Amino acid sequence: MSSVGIIIAARNPGPFLVETLASVAGQTRPPTSIVVVDDGSDDDVVVESVVGFPTVTLIRQEPLGRSAARNCGAAASDSDFLLFLDADDLLRPEALMLMGAALDADPALEMVHGRVFEFVDHRYPPPPGVRHRDAEVFMRLGGSTLLRRSLWSRVGGMDERFPRGEWIDWISRAEKEGAAIAYLDDVVLERRLHTFNSPTPGDDDTQYLAVIRAALLRKRQESAHG
């Protein structure tokens, strides 16, 4: 059975990281490695959160952005399969079993996406402008995707020019490389909607637009050479 590594980039994760790690610890197919990268948090919440999980490897770095943190975590794991989990989301207990089985069954398959259940954390209600209802959705999030390390190596790591939207960019690059992708009907991830979902003040919109422009440029180049 192939090894599975989970990468969690965390910066000021608030009260959620312990619950996220508990969802990882409860997998019916336990991960081979769990790497948490503290991306320059302002407090010791990340350090305190991992204390109860002795199998977690903790790496601390200066605040370089989520892209750099995810790249750092991937480099620290030697697992065959990789999953990039946000520090406030929860894996369903059978997530790794379902996605891992799909990859194990088909050596040509390189990446598997499962479905997502969004839920409102009523302890910390979402701000205006963020969805306030529970719903099953299809979103190709890092936490609902299991990919082969060979694909990661072929595509390359997250583009560290994009501190936000880096996963959207990476998926676009993987598709450009012709990644073999499968989609499951099963919910594998619970995405938490909460107070801190609101965008950070600054140039977030500009960053996401840069990601979208890069993806569109790749598609135009493909069309020109098609």
N, C-alpha and C positions, 0 to 999 in steps of 0.2 A: 504494500500500500504506500502510495506517495506521501511525502511529508508536506505539512501545511504550516505556513508561517503567517501570523497576523501582525500587522503593523498599525500602531495607533500613534498619531501625532497629536500632541496635547499642549495647548497654551492657555493657562487660566481656565481649566475645564469646569470650575465650579463644583457642584455636588454630584455630578453625573458619572465621573470616571469609575468610581467603585462599582456602580451598577453595570456599566459597560463591561468591566473586567469579570464580573460575576457571570454575565451572559456568555463570555468566552470560556470561563471555567466549567460551565454547564453543558458544553457541547457533547453530543453523543459520539462524535468523532473528534477526540481532543487534538488541538493543534500541537505540532511538534515544537514550535517556538512562538513566543509572544514578545514583541519588542515595543516598548513605549518610549517615544522620544519627546522629552520635555523641551519645547521650543521657547525657552527663555521666559517661563512663567514668572509672575510678580510675587508669587507666594510658594509655599511648600505643599500645596494641595496634591500635586502629582506624586511627589515623593511619599506623602502620607497615604495616598490611595493604593499604591502598589505594595505596601507593607504586608497586607494579608494575602498576597499572591506570590509565593516564593519562586514560582517558575517564570516570572516576568523578568525580562532584561530591561533595565532602565538606562536610558542614555539622556544626558542633559547637554544642551547646547545653547548658545546665545540665540536671541530671537532672529532667525534667518528666514522664517516663513514656513508655511505648511509643506510647500513643495520640497524644500531642502530637508525638512524633518522626515518626510516620507522617503525620500531618497536615502537618507541616513539609515532609517530603519530597515529598508530593503537590503542595503549593503551589509547590515549586521545579521541578517538571517540567511541561512543557506538552504532553506526549504525548497522543495520542488514546485509548490504552488504558493501564491501570495494573495492576501486579502488586505485591503486598506480600509480600516474601520475608523469612523469618526469617534471622538472621545465621549460623545453624548448619545450614541445610538446603541441598540441592543440586537444581538444575533439571536434568532430563534434557535432552540436547542438542536434541531436537526439540520441547520444551515450548512455546516461543513460536510456532513455526511451526504446530503443531497447533491451539492455542487461538486464535491470531490468524487463522488461515484460517477457523475457524468464525465468528468475528465479522465478518470481511471479507465472507463469503459471504451473510450475512443481516443487513441493516441494522436489522432490528427486534430482533435479539438483543442483549441488554445485558450478559450475564455468562456465562462458561463455566467449569465446574469439571472438572478432570481427576482421575485417580486418583492415589493416593499409595503409595509403597513405603517402609515403615518398615524401617530396618536398624540393627543394633547396631554401634556403633563400639567394637571390642574394645580399642582403645588406651585408651579411657576408659569402662570398663564402667558401665552404668546402675546406679543404687542400688536397693536392695530396694523393691518396690512399683511399679517401672517395668517395662514389658514387656521381656523379654530374648530375643525371637525376631524373625527377619526375616519380614515378611508384607506382602502387597499388601492395602490397605484403601481404603475410601472415606471420606475426611475432607474437609470443605469448608474447607481451610486457605487462608490468604492466598496462600501460595506456589503453590497448585494452582488458583488462580482468576485469570482475566483478565477485567477489566471495563472498560466504556466510561467515559471521563471524564464524559460527559453523565449517566450514572447516578450517579457519585460526586457530581456537582454537585447532582443532584436529591435524593439522600438526605442529603447533607451529610457532613462528615468524621467521623472516629472521635470518640466521646463521651469527652472527656478526664476525665470523672469516674471512668471505669473504666480504671485503669492496667493491669489484666489482664482478659482476656475481652472486650476491645473489639471484636475481629473477630466474635465470636459475636453481639454486640449489633448490629454494623453489618449483618451478613447478615440478621438479623431485621428491621431497619428497611427494608432493600432489598426484602425479600419483602412487607412491608406496603405499600410503594410500587408493588407489582405488577410488579417487575422480570421481564423475559423472560429465562429461564435455560435453559441447555443443559448436558448432562452427557456427557463423553467416556468411552469405555472405555479410553483410553490412560493409562498411567502418565506423569505429567509432573513429579512431584516425588519426591525421596528425602528422607524425614524421618529425621534422625539421632537415635538413642536413645543417650544418653551420661550421664556422671557428673553433669552439671549440669542434667539434666532434673528433678531433685527440686524440689518447690516451695520458694520462698524463705520462711523463717520469717516469720510475721506474720499478716495478715488476708486471705490469698489466698482462702480458702474463702468468707469474707464477701463479697469482691469478686465472685467468680463467682456467688454466690447473688443478689447485687444485679442482675447482668446477666440471670440467669434470670427473676427477678421482673419486670424491665422488659419482657422478651419476652412473658411470660405476660399482663401487663397489656395490651400491645398487642393480643394475640389476643382477649382478652375484650372490648376496645373494638370490635374488628372485628366480633365476633359480635353485640354489642349493636346495632351499626348495620347489620348484614347483613340 
